[in-house]
Amino acid sequence: MGDVSNMPDLIIVSGMSGAGRSETMNVFEDMGYYCVDNLPASLIAEVAGTIGLSKRGQEGRRLAVVCDAKAPGYFRDVTTTMRTLAEEGVNSVVVFLDADDDKLVARYKSSRRRHPLCEDGATVLHGIERERALLREIRGHADFVIDTTDLLPADLRTKLNDLFAHGEERSGLSVSVYSFGFKHGAPLDADVVIDVRFLPNPYYDPVMRTMTGLDELVRNYVLYNSDTDAFLKRWFALLDCVMPGYVAEGKQQLAIAVGCTGGQHRSVALAEATGDYLRTSGSRVSVAHRDLALAVRPDGELVTADPNADDAEARS
């Protein structure tokens, strides 16, 4: 087995067509790898040089590639490339994806795609047999062989994360929480939208009208009343219920939008409270306020919480 105490600089993905190579590349892309599909092994070094591949002790980009098994001299090109890059300080591993023939046939039939080695009209099973023969040598030298016969995409994602994701890469679901005002338009990119317009509105207090949910007076008004207390208990309970499901599904990013009428008072305070709560569960959380720049000061000037921000205040 390769040494993966640190994430490899280069991951070469090989294996049977239909065994999960596309999903694997999605996972590595989420980990921050620069991903290239169907790349001849002889071109890996060229791509590595182009993107500034990471090397031991040096800054750079990590690379994951799926190599084309149909190219002549496939195994020779892979091993030669890995040897050359190793001499330059590149830490690389080979991941081989496999599955039973029956499962591969079923996947091809369900997708209605033609196997890449059936261009002469051969059956899917015949194409699988040809591919196994081409890949036999690289499979025997792979650092990791993953059998996906009984794995769902979420299971494959979990297995790859267990093998390769370390430190911050495994620190949890990345969550973006942002406030907005319905009068400025509903959010288009949110996975979860919560409407808090039913809560007491500080806008009707002349003292707080030109303040925002980032001001202590407004925050206390919004958060510390019986209506909000009852809401937050149920809102946080809902998050406790759904967040583990998103993680188990393999979701990497989640956007939660908290809306009130203008996006100035209630939604701002409650987006902040939501972000604070989610951080306690280990999620990576950023909080932004989409429409805060549209709030108005007593002198008629637009207000932003950050004078250097063009559109909205954001922090993580």
N, C-alpha and C positions, 0 to 999 in steps of 0.2 A: 504494500500500500504506500501511496505517496504521503509525504509529510504535509499535512494541511493544518498545522497548528496556527498558521496564518493563511488568509485567503490567497489562493494561487494567483500569480500574475497572469497566467494563460491557462485556460481550460479548453481542451479539445473534446468536443462532443461527437461521438460516433455511435453506431448501432443500427438496428433494424428500422426500416421505414415503417411508420405506424406505431413505434414503441414509445413515443412521447418526446421526440426531439424538439418540436415547436414549443411545447409547454415548458420544457427544460430551459430553452433560450429565454422565454418570458421571465422565468424565475431569476436567471442570471442577470437579465437586464434590470430587474427590480433591485438586485444587489449592487448595481452600479457598474456592471461590466459593459464594455463596448461589444456589441454582438453582431456577428456576421454569419449568415446562413449559406450553406452549400458553397463553401470556399475550398478550392483545391489545396491540399496540404502544402504544395510547393509555393503557394502565395502567402502563407502565414507570416513568414519573416518580413515580406514586403509590407503587409498591412500593419504588422507590429511596429515597423519603423515609421510608418506614416502617422500613426496615432500617438506615438511616443509611449510605447509600452512600459509599464512599471517593471523595475528590476530591484533585486534585494537591496534595501537601504536607500533606494532612490524614489523620488516622486514620479508618478506617471499614471497612465490609464491601464486598467485591467481589461483583458480581452478574452472573449469566449467565442469559439467558432464551431460550426457544424461542418465537417469535412465531407466531401463528395466521394462516396465509396466506388463510384463508377470510373474514376480516373485511374489510368494505368499506373502501376507502381505505388499504389495507395499507402500500404504499410511502410514501404521504404521511405517515401516522402515524409510521412508523419514522424518516424523515428529520427530521420536525418535532421528535420526541422527542430525537433525537441532537443536533440544533442547540440546543435549549433547555438540555439538560444540559451541552453543551460550554461554553455561556456561564457556567455555574455551576462550571466547572473539572473536569468529568467527562471522563475519557479513555475513549472507546468505540470499538469496532470491530464490523464485521459479518462473520460467518463463514457462507459459503453452502456447503451440502453437496449434491453432485450425483452422479448415476450414470447409466449408459446405461439406456434404456428396457427393454431385454431383461433386464438384471440386476434392475431394480426389479420387473418383472413376476414374475420367478422368486422373488424374496424374498417377495412377497406370496402367491404360490401355496404356498410352503413354510411360511409362517406361518399360512395359512388365515384371514388377517385381511382385512376389506373396506377398500378404499381410501376415505379420508374424502370424496372427491368423487364417489363412486359411489352415493350414497344413492338416486338415481332408478333404479337397476338397470343403469346403464351398466357396460361392461366395465372391468377394471383398466387396460388400456391407454388407454381413453378418459379415465378419471380422471387418469391421469398427464399426458395431453395438456392437460387443463383446468388442472392444477396448474402446468405449465410456463408456460402463458400468464399466469397470475396472478403468477408469480414472476419473469418475464422482466426486469422493471425493477429489482427489488432485486438480482438476480444481477449485472446490469451495474454496479451501484454498490458491490458487496461489497468489503471489504478483502481477504478471502481466499476463494478458491473451491477447495474440496477435492473431487476426483473420487474416490469410494469404490468405483468399479466393481470394481477388482481388489484392494481392501484388505480384509484380515482385521481383526477388531476390535482385535487387538494392534497391527497396522500403523497403524490410525487413531489409537490412543492414542499411539504413538511420534511420529507426525507432529504431533499437537496439542501434545505436550510439547516438541518441537523448536521449535514456533512461539511458545509462550506461557510455558513454565515456565522460570524463571530463578533463579539463586542457590540458596537452600535448597530451593526446590520441586523442584530437579533433583539433589539431593544423594544420591539413591539410595533403595533399598527401605527402608521403615520396618520394623524387626524388633523384636519383643518376645520376650525370652528370660526364662523364669522357671523356678525350681526348684519341685518339689513332692514330697510323700511319698505313695507308693501307699497306705499304710495310712489316709490321710485322704481317699482317693478319687481316681480317675483324672481327668485334665483333660478338660474338655468343649469347650474353644475352641481347642485347639492344632492347627496345621497339620502339625507334625512333633513326634513324641514319641520320646525316646531314654531307654532304661532302663539305668541305670548301677549296678544292684544287684549286678552280678557283680564289682565292684571291691572291694578291701580296705576294710573298714568301721571307721572310727575309734571307733564306738560301743563297741566291745569293749575299748578302752583306757580305764581308769577316769579317767585324767587328761583325756582329750579328750571323755568322754561328754557332759558338760554344755556343751561348747563348740559352736561352729557353724563352717560352712565359710568364714565371714568371718574367723575367727581364724587367725593365721599358722601356728600349730602344726598345726592341722587341714588348712589349705590345702596346706602342704608335704607332709603325710602322704598326702593324696589325689593330688596332682599329680605328685609326684616319686618315682614307683616304676615298675618296668618294665611292669606291667600297664596302668597309666594312660597311659604313654608310647606303648605300642603302640595303645591305643584312640584317643588324641587324633590320632595320625597319620592313622588311617583316618576318624575323625569329621570332621576338618578337610578331608580329601580329598573326602569326600561333600558337605560344604557347598560346596566349590569347584566341584563338579559341578552341584549343583542350583540354587544361587543365581542364576547367570546365566540359567537357564531360567525361573525365577520372574520375573525382571526382563523378559526378552524376552516373556513371556506378558502383561505389563502389570500384574502383581500389585503392589499398592501397600503392603499390610501383610502381615506374616508372623509367626505366633506359634510359637515353638519351646519345648517343655516338656522339661525334664531332670528325670528322676525317680529317687529312691532310696527306701529303705524309709520313713523318717520325714520327709524333706525338710529335714534339719538339717545334714548333713555333706557327703556326696559330691555330691549334686545342687547344693547351694549353691556349692561350690567350682568345679564344672564348668560351671554356668550363667555364673558370672563369667568363667571362661576362654573360654567360647564367645562371650560378648559382646565381650570384648577382641579375639578373633580376627576377628570379623565387622566390627568398626570399621576394621580395617586395609584392608578391601576397599571402604570408602566408604559402607557402609550406615549409616543412622541407627538406633542400637541403644539400647534401654532394657532394664535388667535388674531383675527383681523376684523376690521369694522368697515364694511363696504361703503356705507353712506354717511359716515361720521363727518366727512368733509363738507356735507351739505347742511350741517347744523349752522345756525346763525348766532353771532355774538350780539350783545345789546347794542353795539355801535353799527350793526348791519354787516360786519365783515364775516366771511366764512371762517369757521373754526376747524382746525385739525389738531388732534392730540399731539402730533409730532410736527413741528414747524418745517421740518425738512422733507415731509411726505407730500407727494403731489396729489394723491387720491384719497388714501385712507390710512388710518393708524394700524400698524400690524406689529405683533411681537410674538416671540416664542419662548 
